[in-house]
Amino acid sequence: MNDLKELFRIAKLIAKERVGEITQEEKKEIENWVKQNPGNSSLYKQLKEDDDIYKSLNNLDGIDTKISFKNIWNKINQEENVNKRTIVLPKIVRYAAAVLLLIASSLTVYFVIQNNNNQKLITDIEPGTQRAILITADNQQIELGISGVKQLFRNKKLCITDTAQTLTYEIIDSPDEEVIELEYNQVLVPRGGEYSLVLADGSKVKLNAESHLRFPVSFDENIREVELEGEAYFEVQKSEDTPFIVHTKDIMIRVYGTSFNVSAYNNDNITHTTLIEGSVGVKLTSADGSGEVLLNPGEQANYNRQSSSIELREVNVELYTAWVNGLFVFENEPLEDILKKLSRWYDFEVDFSIEDLKYRAFTGDLKRYNEISTILNMISIASDLEFAIKERTVIVSEAK
């Protein structure tokens, strides 16, 4: 097999045979495929047994997605009522998708199937890496994430260390009474990057791609304040005496010792504050002391720039925090929003050949560190879409 569509054709025929809807001509096509090599024959025999399929699907570890593969077996006999724009596989196609991954895995092509010239169907773009830039108070710019553990600064009161994954600020206990001047540093994470940070109070921050955090080298004894643009996951050290405040362009988040995620990109219409555990309060930057919205774990505060209002709702927090654990998790999400998130991590532009394609919806779990070809092929198989890459632009079109 040197073409993904041809391979999927065989998968669909096996699926049709499995559910008893195959023609004699299609049976002949399967027979010819089985005769091509011993691997095809062995795999075909394996697929005749339900238990073997189920076991094989559960053992696959390359892609974990809700639209097919692991969960398809549980869904194959269920009727799903979804928005008409959502990409949902019909019975045979869903089964075929499961068969396809098993075939692909067994033949070691695994969604990176080559053509006659050994070129991938979709040109790959590598995933992002651990990289960022530290800007100091005196405007020095230090590249982070290069290699090894490096001590960037140390005096009697402060030590700054970079491990190539995490930048750590540590206050050193000293017998003297020297006071550290309130100075601000910044960490800039570009498109195609991510980085972690341990602040001077021990609070942990993980910054997503295209994000910017401004923070004091050492916090004031009365308040801890940082400024965020982009997305970050916070694990804040609890302190009854010293509140922790996250400022974005539109809102301020008062933290009461907790873990939460904030997505506040300037080119997004909505700022999401998602609480995992603990307690936070969200209010407009322009508001006075009143108007704070308190969140409970599992809740999200959405600030809408168009209406200048904050809406509180319950959510599946995994959809908003999976990136911290190396995953993309989408649930009935428009393709335009999905590709915007992917573009920040893989650093590419998007071109929709038809405007309406932006609103197609997709549900699935995808690994964040896969090459882009794996992810785009996944979406393509589950839809009537095709993807092509020209330099660093992903072109989306209807399947031909």
C-alpha positions in Angstrom: 0.0 0.0 0.0 1.5 3.3 -1.0 -1.5 5.5 -0.6 -3.5 6.3 2.5 -6.8 6.4 0.6 -6.2 3.0 -0.9 -5.4 1.6 2.6 -8.5 3.2 4.0 -10.5 1.6 1.1 -9.3 -1.9 2.2 -10.2 -1.0 5.8 -13.7 -0.1 4.8 -14.1 -3.3 2.8 -13.1 -5.4 5.8 -15.5 -3.4 7.9 -18.3 -4.0 5.4 -17.5 -7.7 5.4 -17.6 -7.7 9.2 -21.1 -6.1 9.3 -22.4 -8.3 6.4 -22.8 -5.5 3.7 -20.1 -6.5 1.2 -20.5 -7.4 -2.5 -18.9 -10.2 -4.4 -16.6 -7.7 -6.2 -15.5 -6.2 -2.9 -14.8 -9.7 -1.5 -12.5 -10.3 -4.5 -10.7 -7.0 -3.8 -10.0 -8.2 -0.2 -8.8 -11.6 -1.5 -6.3 -9.9 -3.8 -5.1 -7.7 -0.9 -4.7 -10.8 1.3 -2.6 -12.5 -1.3 -0.2 -9.6 -1.6 2.0 -10.7 1.3 1.9 -13.0 4.4 1.5 -10.0 6.7 -1.8 -9.0 5.1 -3.0 -12.6 5.4 -2.1 -12.9 9.0 -3.7 -9.6 9.8 -6.9 -10.5 8.0 -7.3 -13.7 10.0 -6.8 -11.7 13.2 -9.5 -9.3 12.2 -12.0 -12.1 11.9 -12.1 -12.4 15.7 -13.9 -9.8 17.7 -11.8 -10.3 20.8 -8.6 -10.0 18.8 -9.7 -6.6 17.4 -10.7 -5.3 20.8 -7.4 -6.5 22.3 -5.3 -5.0 19.5 -7.1 -1.6 19.7 -6.5 -1.4 23.5 -2.8 -2.1 23.0 -2.3 0.7 20.5 -0.4 3.7 22.0 0.3 6.0 19.1 -3.0 7.9 19.0 -5.7 8.1 21.7 -8.8 9.6 20.1 -12.5 9.6 21.0 -13.8 9.6 17.4 -12.3 6.2 16.7 -9.8 3.5 17.7 -10.0 2.7 21.4 -13.5 4.0 22.0 -14.9 3.0 18.6 -15.6 -0.5 19.8 -17.9 0.8 22.6 -19.6 3.2 20.3 -20.1 1.1 17.2 -23.7 0.0 18.1 -24.7 3.3 19.6 -26.6 6.1 17.9 -25.0 9.5 18.5 -27.1 12.8 18.3 -24.7 15.6 17.6 -24.6 18.9 15.8 -24.9 18.4 12.1 -21.5 20.1 11.5 -19.7 17.7 13.8 -17.5 15.1 12.2 -19.1 11.8 13.2 -18.2 8.5 11.5 -21.0 6.3 10.2 -21.1 2.7 11.5 -19.0 1.2 8.8 -16.6 4.1 8.5 -16.1 4.1 12.3 -15.3 0.4 12.3 -13.0 1.0 9.2 -11.1 3.7 11.1 -10.4 1.2 13.9 -9.3 -1.4 11.3 -7.2 1.1 9.5 -5.1 2.0 12.5 -4.6 -1.7 13.3 -3.5 -2.3 9.7 -1.3 0.7 9.7 0.3 -0.3 13.0 0.9 -3.8 11.8 2.5 -2.7 8.6 4.6 -0.1 10.5 3.4 2.8 8.3 1.3 4.3 11.2 -0.2 7.3 9.4 3.2 8.3 7.8 2.6 6.2 4.7 5.0 7.0 1.9 4.3 7.3 -1.8 6.4 5.9 -4.6 9.0 8.6 -4.1 9.3 8.0 -0.3 7.7 11.3 0.4 5.1 11.7 3.1 1.5 12.4 2.1 1.6 15.5 4.2 4.9 17.3 4.6 5.8 17.3 8.3 6.2 20.2 10.6 7.9 19.3 13.9 6.2 20.0 17.2 7.3 22.8 19.5 10.2 22.5 22.0 11.2 23.8 25.4 12.4 27.3 24.6 11.9 30.9 25.8 13.7 34.2 26.3 14.3 35.8 29.7 14.4 39.6 29.7 16.0 41.0 32.9 15.3 44.3 34.6 18.3 45.8 32.9 17.1 44.6 29.5 19.5 41.7 29.0 18.0 38.9 26.8 19.0 35.4 27.8 17.9 32.4 25.6 16.5 29.6 27.7 16.2 25.9 27.0 19.5 25.4 25.3 21.2 22.6 27.3 22.0 21.4 30.8 21.7 23.2 34.1 23.0 26.8 34.2 23.1 29.2 37.1 22.2 32.6 35.5 22.5 34.7 38.6 23.5 34.5 42.3 24.1 36.8 45.2 23.5 36.6 48.9 19.8 36.7 48.6 18.8 35.3 45.2 19.7 32.4 42.9 18.3 32.1 39.3 18.8 28.7 37.6 17.8 27.4 34.2 17.5 23.6 33.6 16.7 23.9 29.9 13.0 23.1 30.9 12.4 25.2 33.9 13.6 28.6 35.1 13.8 28.8 38.9 13.9 31.8 41.2 15.1 30.9 44.7 15.4 33.3 47.7 18.4 32.4 49.8 18.1 32.8 53.6 20.8 35.2 54.7 21.8 36.5 58.2 21.8 40.1 57.1 18.8 42.3 56.6 19.5 43.3 53.0 16.3 44.0 51.2 15.9 42.9 47.6 14.8 45.8 45.4 11.5 45.1 43.6 12.6 44.4 40.0 10.6 42.8 37.2 11.8 40.1 34.8 9.9 38.8 31.8 9.7 35.4 30.1 8.7 35.3 26.5 7.7 32.0 24.9 7.5 32.2 21.1 5.3 30.2 18.7 6.5 26.7 18.7 7.7 26.8 22.3 6.7 26.2 26.0 8.5 26.7 29.2 8.1 26.3 33.0 8.9 28.7 35.7 9.2 28.5 39.5 8.7 32.0 41.1 10.4 33.3 44.2 7.6 32.2 46.5 7.6 28.6 45.1 4.6 29.0 42.9 4.9 27.1 39.6 3.8 28.4 36.2 3.9 26.6 32.8 3.7 28.9 29.8 2.2 27.7 26.6 3.3 28.8 23.1 3.1 32.5 22.2 2.9 33.6 25.8 4.4 36.3 27.9 4.7 36.6 31.7 6.0 39.6 33.6 6.8 39.0 37.3 8.9 40.4 40.2 12.3 38.8 40.9 11.2 38.8 44.6 7.6 39.5 45.7 6.5 42.4 47.9 5.7 41.3 51.4 2.1 42.5 51.1 1.1 41.2 47.6 2.2 38.9 44.8 1.4 40.2 41.3 2.2 38.9 37.8 1.0 40.0 34.3 0.1 37.4 31.7 -0.5 37.5 27.9 -1.2 34.2 26.3 -1.8 30.9 28.2 -0.4 29.6 31.5 -1.1 26.9 34.0 -0.6 28.0 37.6 0.1 26.1 40.9 0.2 28.9 43.4 1.6 28.6 46.9 -1.0 29.3 49.5 -0.6 32.3 51.7 -3.2 33.9 54.0 -1.3 37.1 54.3 0.0 37.7 50.8 -2.6 37.4 48.0 -1.6 36.3 44.5 -3.0 38.3 41.6 -2.8 37.5 37.9 -3.4 40.5 35.6 -4.4 40.1 32.0 -5.4 42.7 29.5 -9.0 42.6 30.5 -9.4 40.8 33.9 -7.6 40.3 37.2 -7.6 36.9 39.0 -7.3 36.8 42.7 -5.9 33.5 43.8 -6.4 31.9 47.2 -3.9 29.1 46.9 -4.8 26.8 44.0 -4.2 25.3 40.6 -5.9 26.8 37.5 -5.4 27.6 33.8 -5.7 31.0 32.1 -6.0 31.5 28.4 -5.7 35.2 27.5 -4.5 35.6 24.0 -5.0 39.0 22.6 -6.3 37.6 19.3 -9.0 35.5 21.0 -12.3 37.0 21.7 -12.7 35.1 25.0 -10.4 34.9 28.0 -10.9 31.6 29.8 -10.1 31.1 33.5 -10.5 27.4 34.4 -10.2 26.2 38.1 -8.8 22.8 38.9 -8.7 23.0 42.6 -8.8 25.6 45.4 -10.5 28.9 44.8 -10.1 32.0 42.6 -12.0 35.2 42.1 -12.3 36.9 38.7 -13.3 40.5 37.9 -12.8 43.1 35.2 -9.6 45.1 35.4 -11.7 48.3 35.1 -14.0 47.3 38.0 -13.8 48.6 41.5 -13.7 46.4 44.6 -17.0 44.8 43.8 -18.1 42.5 41.0 -15.8 39.6 41.7 -17.0 36.2 40.4 -15.9 33.3 42.6 -15.1 29.9 41.0 -15.4 26.4 42.4 -13.3 23.5 41.1 -14.5 22.4 37.7 -15.9 25.9 36.8 -14.7 28.3 34.2 -15.1 32.1 34.0 -15.3 33.4 30.4 -14.7 37.0 29.7 -16.2 38.1 26.4 -14.5 41.1 24.9 -17.5 42.0 22.7 -20.0 42.1 25.5 -17.5 43.1 28.2 -19.1 40.5 30.5 -18.0 37.4 32.6 -20.0 34.2 32.3 -19.5 31.3 34.8 -20.1 27.7 33.7 -19.1 24.1 34.6 -16.7 22.5 32.2 -14.6 19.4 31.6 -11.3 20.8 32.8 -9.3 18.3 30.8 -10.2 20.2 27.6 -8.4 23.2 28.9 -5.5 21.6 30.8 -4.5 18.6 28.6 -1.7 20.7 27.0 0.1 20.6 30.3 0.3 16.8 30.0 1.3 16.7 26.4 -2.1 16.3 24.8 -4.6 18.2 22.7 -8.2 17.3 23.7 -11.0 18.6 21.6 -14.7 18.1 22.1 -17.0 19.2 19.3 -14.7 22.1 18.6 -14.7 24.1 15.4 -11.8 23.4 13.1 -10.8 27.0 13.0 -10.2 27.0 16.7 -8.4 23.7 16.6 -6.0 24.9 13.9 -5.4 28.1 15.8 -4.2 26.2 18.8 -2.2 23.8 16.7 -0.6 26.7 14.8 0.8 28.2 18.0 2.5 25.0 18.9 3.7 24.0 15.5 4.2 27.5 14.2 2.3 27.5 10.9 -0.3 29.7 9.1 -3.7 28.4 8.0 -5.5 28.9 4.7 -9.1 27.7 4.3 -10.0 27.2 0.6 -13.7 27.4 1.6 -14.9 29.7 4.4 -17.5 27.2 5.6 -14.8 24.6 6.5 -13.8 26.7 9.5 -17.0 25.6 11.3 -16.7 21.8 10.9 -16.3 20.4 14.4 -14.0 17.6 15.6 -13.8 15.5 18.7 -10.6 13.7 19.6 -7.5 13.2 21.8 -4.2 13.8 20.0 -0.6 13.7 21.3 1.0 17.1 21.4 4.5 15.9 20.5 3.5 14.1 17.3 4.5 15.5 14.0 1.8 17.5 12.3 1.2 14.9 9.6 -0.1 12.4 12.2 -2.6 14.9 13.5 -3.8 16.2 10.2 -4.1 12.7 8.8 -6.2 11.8 11.8 -8.6 14.7 11.2 -8.6 14.0 7.4 -9.6 10.3 7.9 -12.5 11.3 10.2 -13.9 13.9 7.8 -14.3 15.0 4.2 -11.3 17.3 4.5 -7.9 17.3 2.9 -4.8 19.1 4.1 -1.7 20.2 2.2 1.4 22.0 3.5 3.2 24.7 1.5 6.2 25.9 3.3 4.7 26.7 6.7 1.1 27.1 5.6 -1.6 24.5 6.1 -4.1 24.5 3.3 -7.6 23.1 4.2 -9.9 21.9 1.4 -12.8 19.5 0.7 -11.7 15.9 -0.1 -11.8 15.2 -3.8 
